[in-house]
Amino acid sequence: MIREYKGYYEFLKDEMDRFRGDFDNYIFYVPEFFKLLCDLLNEDIEKEDRNKISCALGYFVAPEDVIPEEIYGPAGYIDDIFLCCFVLNDLKDKYGIKLLKSLWNHDEDLESILNYSYKESSKIIKEKNLEDEILKYVGLK
Protein backbone atom coordinates (compact mmCIF):
# COMPACT_ATOMS: atom_id res chain seq x y z
CA MET A 1 0.00 0.00 0.00
CA ILE A 2 1.35 3.42 -0.96
CA ARG A 3 0.72 6.19 1.51
CA GLU A 4 0.54 9.81 0.55
CA TYR A 5 2.33 12.19 2.85
CA LYS A 6 1.79 15.89 2.85
CA GLY A 7 4.58 18.35 3.15
CA TYR A 8 4.60 20.74 6.07
CA TYR A 9 3.45 23.60 3.83
CA GLU A 10 0.31 21.61 2.90
CA PHE A 11 -0.22 20.72 6.55
CA LEU A 12 -0.11 24.41 7.47
CA LYS A 13 -2.52 25.33 4.65
CA ASP A 14 -5.00 22.67 5.80
CA GLU A 15 -4.58 23.80 9.40
CA MET A 16 -5.34 27.42 8.49
CA ASP A 17 -8.30 26.50 6.26
CA ARG A 18 -10.02 24.85 9.22
CA PHE A 19 -10.04 28.16 11.10
CA ARG A 20 -10.64 30.67 8.31
CA GLY A 21 -12.96 33.41 9.45
CA ASP A 22 -12.34 32.84 13.15
CA PHE A 23 -9.08 34.80 13.42
CA ASP A 24 -7.43 37.93 12.08
CA ASN A 25 -6.31 37.51 8.47
CA TYR A 26 -2.60 37.78 9.17
CA ILE A 27 -2.68 34.35 10.87
CA PHE A 28 -3.59 32.79 7.53
CA TYR A 29 -0.29 33.85 5.96
CA VAL A 30 1.57 31.34 8.14
CA PRO A 31 1.96 28.78 5.29
CA GLU A 32 3.04 31.45 2.82
CA PHE A 33 5.69 32.88 5.15
CA PHE A 34 6.88 29.34 5.87
CA LYS A 35 7.23 28.67 2.13
CA LEU A 36 8.96 32.00 1.53
CA LEU A 37 11.54 31.21 4.22
CA CYS A 38 12.09 27.75 2.70
CA ASP A 39 12.53 29.25 -0.78
CA LEU A 40 15.02 31.80 0.54
CA LEU A 41 17.33 28.93 1.51
CA ASN A 42 17.80 28.29 -2.23
CA GLU A 43 19.11 31.82 -2.76
CA ASP A 44 22.65 33.14 -2.50
CA ILE A 45 22.53 34.49 1.03
CA GLU A 46 25.07 34.55 3.82
CA LYS A 47 25.51 31.77 6.35
CA GLU A 48 24.28 33.88 9.28
CA ASP A 49 21.07 34.60 7.37
CA ARG A 50 20.57 30.91 6.62
CA ASN A 51 20.87 30.31 10.35
CA LYS A 52 18.19 32.93 11.08
CA ILE A 53 15.89 31.31 8.53
CA SER A 54 16.56 27.88 10.01
CA CYS A 55 15.71 29.23 13.47
CA ALA A 56 12.35 30.52 12.23
CA LEU A 57 11.59 27.28 10.38
CA GLY A 58 12.57 25.14 13.34
CA TYR A 59 10.30 27.16 15.60
CA PHE A 60 7.28 25.89 13.64
CA VAL A 61 7.88 22.33 14.80
CA ALA A 62 9.07 23.04 18.33
CA PRO A 63 6.57 21.12 20.48
CA GLU A 64 6.62 23.55 23.39
CA ASP A 65 7.28 26.95 21.89
CA VAL A 66 6.22 30.12 23.68
CA ILE A 67 2.57 29.97 22.49
CA PRO A 68 1.93 26.28 21.69
CA GLU A 69 -0.60 25.47 18.96
CA GLU A 70 -1.61 22.33 20.86
CA ILE A 71 -2.98 24.51 23.65
CA TYR A 72 -4.09 27.69 21.86
CA GLY A 73 -5.05 26.39 18.40
CA PRO A 74 -4.48 28.89 15.57
CA ALA A 75 -3.74 31.65 18.10
CA GLY A 76 -0.66 29.57 18.87
CA TYR A 77 0.74 30.65 15.51
CA ILE A 78 1.00 34.30 16.59
CA ASP A 79 4.53 33.75 17.87
CA ASP A 80 5.44 31.84 14.69
CA ILE A 81 4.17 34.72 12.53
CA PHE A 82 6.03 37.22 14.69
CA LEU A 83 9.30 35.31 14.31
CA CYS A 84 8.83 34.82 10.55
CA CYS A 85 8.18 38.53 10.08
CA PHE A 86 11.09 39.45 12.34
CA VAL A 87 13.47 37.36 10.20
CA LEU A 88 11.90 38.39 6.88
CA ASN A 89 12.15 42.08 7.80
CA ASP A 90 15.80 41.59 8.68
CA LEU A 91 16.42 39.91 5.31
CA LYS A 92 14.43 42.62 3.52
CA ASP A 93 16.60 45.30 5.11
CA LYS A 94 19.77 43.47 4.12
CA TYR A 95 18.95 42.15 0.63
CA GLY A 96 16.04 44.36 -0.42
CA ILE A 97 12.37 43.62 -0.92
CA LYS A 98 13.02 42.66 -4.55
CA LEU A 99 14.59 39.34 -3.54
CA LEU A 100 11.64 38.44 -1.34
CA LYS A 101 9.10 39.54 -3.95
CA SER A 102 10.81 37.40 -6.59
CA LEU A 103 9.89 34.34 -4.50
CA TRP A 104 6.37 35.47 -3.58
CA ASN A 105 3.81 33.86 -5.90
CA HIS A 106 0.66 35.68 -4.83
CA ASP A 107 -1.40 38.62 -6.00
CA GLU A 108 -1.29 40.30 -2.61
CA ASP A 109 1.51 42.80 -2.05
CA LEU A 110 4.18 41.10 0.05
CA GLU A 111 5.48 44.26 1.66
CA SER A 112 2.00 45.30 2.83
CA ILE A 113 1.25 41.82 4.17
CA LEU A 114 4.62 41.60 5.89
CA ASN A 115 4.19 45.03 7.52
CA TYR A 116 0.62 44.30 8.61
CA SER A 117 1.44 40.82 9.94
CA TYR A 118 4.45 42.09 11.86
CA LYS A 119 2.53 45.03 13.31
CA GLU A 120 -0.40 42.90 14.46
CA SER A 121 1.63 39.99 15.83
CA SER A 122 4.09 42.37 17.52
CA LYS A 123 1.25 44.16 19.24
CA ILE A 124 0.16 40.93 20.96
CA ILE A 125 3.68 39.63 21.59
CA LYS A 126 4.86 42.92 23.12
CA GLU A 127 1.64 43.33 25.11
CA LYS A 128 2.42 40.02 26.80
CA ASN A 129 6.17 40.76 27.06
CA LEU A 130 7.08 37.69 25.00
CA GLU A 131 9.43 39.19 22.39
CA ASP A 132 12.66 38.46 24.28
CA GLU A 133 11.46 35.00 25.26
CA ILE A 134 10.76 34.06 21.63
CA LEU A 135 14.03 35.49 20.31
CA LYS A 136 16.04 33.83 23.09
CA TYR A 137 14.27 30.51 22.47
CA VAL A 138 15.71 30.37 18.95
CA GLY A 139 19.04 32.01 19.78
CA LEU A 140 18.43 35.32 18.04
CA LYS A 141 18.92 37.32 21.22
MODA-V225262 format. One line per field, one symbol per residue. ss: DSSP state (a for helix, b for strand, c for the rest). psi: psi as a letter, one per 40 degrees, with the letter a starting at -180 (. if undefined). burial: I if it has 24 or more other ideal C-beta (glycine too) atoms within 12 Angstrom, else O. A space follows every 50 residues. Layout:
ss: ???
psi: ???
burial: ???
This chain:
ss: cccccccaaaaaaaaaacccccccaaaaaaaaaaaaaaaaccccccaaaa aaaaaaaaaaacccccccaaaaaaaaaaaaaaaaaaaaaaaaaaacaaaa aacccccccaaaaaaaaaaaaaaaaaacccaaaaaaacccc
psi: hhihhiidddddddddddeheeiidddeedddddddddddeeigiidddd ddddddddddehdgadghdddeaddeedddddddddddddddddeidddd deehfidihddddddddddddddddddefedddddddefe.
burial: OOOOOOOOOOOIOOIIOOOOOOIIOIIIIIIIIIIIIIIIOOOOIOOOIO OIIIIIIIIIOOOOIIIOIOOOOIIIIIIIIIIIIIIIIIIIOOIOOOOI IOIIOOOOOIOOIIOOIIOIIIOIIOOOOIIOOIIOIIOIO
